[in-house]
């Protein structure tokens, strides 16, 4: 992972997958296709060295680590959106 912007983007992928419980629905919610979403989430997992989501036939299930990190990921994503909104003003 090469930049903070990628980190925030990939955290947004993680948060959306967690909320939707499904890669296809998460991709649709993010207005993107599923392969780059899966790839971005995999990069995030490689970067932090732990699996966040179990990929199942029915969808996406958070691992214990994923459930633990989700609230912090949400805060970072929300803060980045707030930062950008304030910067634009």
Secondary structure as GFF3:
##gff-version 3
##sequence-region A 1 89
A	DSSP	alpha_helix	4	20	.	.	.	ID=ss1
A	DSSP	alpha_helix	23	29	.	.	.	ID=ss2
A	DSSP	alpha_helix	34	48	.	.	.	ID=ss3
A	DSSP	beta_strand	53	55	.	.	.	ID=ss4
A	DSSP	beta_strand	60	62	.	.	.	ID=ss5
A	DSSP	alpha_helix	64	88	.	.	.	ID=ss6
###
